[in-house]
C-alpha cells in the first residue's frame, strides 16, 4: 500500500500539503493525516475520500507507540512524509510560561525527530521527506527565540538526514517566511507583525507548490520568494549580532 503521511494536517500548511498531494499523486492508495484536532481532520475527509484520519498528540509517547504499532501491522510504503506539525509563541522568554517553552521544543524538535525515525524503515528508494523549518531558522530572533532555535534544529536535522539517505530518500527542509495561515493569526496577525517581516508574507498554496516541486527535483532546501531568498543570502554575509540589532 502506497501512502503519504502528513502531520499538522488539520489546518494551514499541513492542510495545503494534503490537498495538493491528493491532486498531484493519484497513485497513492491512502493519505494518513495527523493532528490533535479531530474535527479539522474530519472536515478535510469530507473533501478527500482517500484520507485515513489519525487524531494524535505527537508529544504523547503513548500515541507515538500506537502509531508505531499501526505501521508494523499495516507495513505501508511511505512515498511522501510531510512533517508540518509545530507551534510558536512570539514573546520574550521571561514572559513565556515554562510549559509553553518546553512544549515548543518537544513538538518542533523531539517529536519530529522521533516520528521521522519511526517512518524511515517504511520508506523506499525514491521516497521523499519534507520537514517544515522556517526562514526563522536562518538567524536568531529576539522575542521569537525558542521558535527560531527549534526551526534551526529542523533545518540542520533535515540536511544531515538527507546526507545520510543520499541515493535513497530525498529530504527537503521547507523554509518559508511568514505564511498567511491560522498560525500567523495566533502570532497576533499581520497588523501586529514587526514591520520588517510584513514584506515576506506568502500564500500557503504557493509555498507548498514550490516545496513539492523542489522535493521532486531533489533539493535539500526550499525557500519561497525573492525576498526570503535575499534574506537568506544576507544572513550568510552580515554578522548575526548586527542582524539581531535590526530586529
C-alpha positions in Angstrom: 0.0 0.0 0.0 1.5 3.3 -1.1 0.7 6.2 1.2 1.6 9.7 2.2 1.8 10.7 5.8 1.2 14.4 6.8 1.4 15.8 10.4 -0.3 19.0 11.4 -2.8 18.3 8.6 -5.9 19.9 10.2 -5.1 23.5 9.1 -2.6 25.8 7.5 0.4 24.4 5.7 -0.4 20.8 6.6 -3.9 21.1 5.1 -2.5 22.7 1.9 0.0 19.9 1.6 -2.8 17.3 2.0 -4.9 18.8 -0.8 -2.0 19.3 -3.2 -0.6 15.8 -2.6 -4.1 14.3 -3.2 -4.3 16.2 -6.5 -0.8 15.6 -7.7 -0.1 12.0 -6.7 -3.0 9.9 -7.9 -1.0 6.7 -7.4 -1.3 6.9 -3.7 -3.7 4.4 -2.0 -4.2 6.5 1.1 -3.1 9.7 2.8 -2.7 9.4 6.5 -3.3 12.7 8.2 -2.3 13.5 11.7 -3.3 16.4 14.1 -4.5 16.9 17.6 -7.9 18.4 16.4 -10.1 15.6 15.1 -12.7 18.0 13.9 -10.3 19.6 11.4 -9.3 16.2 10.1 -12.9 15.1 9.7 -13.7 18.2 7.8 -10.8 17.5 5.4 -12.0 13.9 4.9 -15.3 15.3 3.5 -13.2 16.8 0.7 -10.7 13.9 0.2 -12.1 10.4 0.3 -8.7 8.5 0.5 -7.8 10.1 3.8 -7.2 8.0 7.0 -7.5 10.3 9.9 -5.3 9.7 12.9 -6.0 12.2 15.7 -2.8 12.3 17.7 -0.7 14.5 20.0 2.8 13.9 18.8 4.3 14.9 22.1 2.4 12.0 23.7 4.7 9.0 23.9 1.8 6.5 24.1 0.4 8.0 20.9 3.7 7.5 19.1 3.9 3.9 20.3 0.4 3.3 19.0 1.4 4.8 15.6 4.5 2.5 15.6 2.2 -0.5 16.2 0.0 0.7 13.3 3.0 0.8 11.0 4.1 -2.7 12.0 0.7 -4.0 11.4 -0.1 -2.3 8.0 3.5 -2.3 6.6 2.8 0.6 4.2 5.2 2.0 1.7 5.6 5.7 2.7 6.2 7.6 -0.5 5.9 11.0 1.0 6.3 12.1 4.6 5.4 15.8 5.5 6.4 17.0 8.9 4.2 20.0 9.2 3.2 19.9 12.9 4.6 22.7 15.0 3.9 25.6 17.3 5.4 29.0 18.0 5.0 31.8 20.6 6.2 35.3 19.9 7.2 36.6 23.4 10.3 37.2 25.3 11.4 34.1 27.2 10.9 35.7 30.6 7.2 36.4 29.6 6.5 32.9 28.4 5.3 30.0 30.6 7.9 27.3 31.1 5.4 24.7 30.0 4.9 26.5 26.7 8.7 26.7 26.1 9.0 23.0 26.8 6.1 22.1 24.5 7.6 24.1 21.7 10.9 22.2 21.8 9.1 18.9 22.3 6.8 19.3 19.3 9.1 21.1 16.9 12.2 19.1 17.7 11.8 15.9 19.8 8.5 14.7 18.3 9.6 15.5 14.7 12.8 13.5 15.2 11.1 10.5 16.7 8.3 10.5 14.1 10.8 10.6 11.2 12.8 7.8 12.8 9.7 5.6 13.1 8.7 6.2 9.5 12.1 5.7 7.9 12.0 1.8 7.8 8.8 2.1 5.7 10.3 4.5 3.1 11.8 3.0 0.0 14.3 4.3 -2.6 12.7 7.3 -4.2 10.6 8.2 -1.2 10.6 11.9 -0.1 10.5 13.6 3.3 9.6 17.3 3.7 10.4 18.9 7.1 8.8 22.3 7.8 11.5 24.5 9.1 11.2 28.3 8.6 13.0 31.4 7.4 13.4 31.9 11.2 16.0 29.2 11.1 18.4 31.5 9.3 19.0 33.9 12.2 18.4 34.1 15.9 15.2 36.1 16.6 14.7 38.0 19.9 11.2 37.6 21.2 10.9 34.5 19.0 14.0 32.9 20.4 12.8 29.3 21.1 10.8 29.0 17.9 13.7 30.2 15.7 16.1 28.0 17.6 13.8 25.0 17.1 13.5 25.6 13.4 17.3 25.9 13.1 17.3 22.4 14.6 14.8 21.2 12.0 16.9 22.7 9.1 20.1 21.1 10.4 18.4 17.8 11.1 16.8 17.6 7.6 20.1 18.4 5.9 22.0 15.8 7.8 19.3 13.2 7.3 19.4 13.9 3.6 23.1 13.3 3.5 22.7 10.0 5.4 20.0 8.9 3.0 21.6 10.2 -0.2 20.8 8.0 -3.1 17.8 6.5 -1.3 15.5 9.2 0.1 15.2 12.9 -0.8 14.9 15.1 2.4 13.9 18.7 1.9 13.8 21.4 4.5 11.0 23.9 3.7 12.0 27.4 4.9 9.2 29.9 4.2 8.9 33.3 5.8 5.6 34.3 7.4 2.7 32.4 5.7 -0.9 33.6 5.6 -2.4 30.8 7.8 -4.1 30.4 11.1 -0.6 30.1 12.7 0.0 33.7 11.7 -3.2 34.8 13.4 -2.1 33.0 16.6 1.1 35.2 16.4 -1.1 38.3 16.6 -2.0 38.7 12.9 -0.5 40.8 10.2 -1.3 44.1 11.9 0.9 43.2 15.0 3.8 41.7 13.0 7.2 43.5 13.1 7.5 45.8 10.1 10.5 44.0 8.7 8.5 40.7 8.4 5.5 42.1 6.5 7.1 42.0 3.0 7.8 38.3 3.4 4.1 37.2 4.0 3.4 34.4 1.5 0.4 32.4 0.3 0.3 28.8 1.7 -0.7 27.2 -1.6 2.2 28.8 -3.4 4.7 27.8 -0.7 3.5 24.2 -0.8 3.5 24.0 -4.6 7.1 25.1 -4.7 8.1 22.8 -1.8 6.7 19.8 -3.6 8.4 20.8 -6.9 11.8 21.3 -5.1 11.4 17.9 -3.4 10.8 16.3 -6.8 14.0 18.0 -8.0 16.0 16.6 -5.1 16.7 19.9 -3.5 17.7 19.9 0.2 16.2 23.3 0.9 13.0 25.0 -0.4 12.9 28.8 0.0 9.8 30.6 -1.4 10.0 34.1 -2.9 12.7 36.5 -3.8 12.5 38.4 -0.5 13.1 35.3 1.6 16.0 34.2 -0.7 17.5 37.6 -0.3 17.2 37.4 3.5 18.9 34.0 3.4 21.8 35.5 1.4 22.1 38.5 3.8 22.2 36.1 6.8 25.3 34.4 5.3 27.1 37.8 4.9 26.1 40.2 7.6 27.2 39.4 11.2 24.5 37.9 13.3 24.9 40.5 16.1 24.1 43.2 13.6 21.0 41.4 12.3 19.7 41.0 15.8 20.1 44.7 16.5 18.0 45.4 13.4 15.3 43.0 14.7 
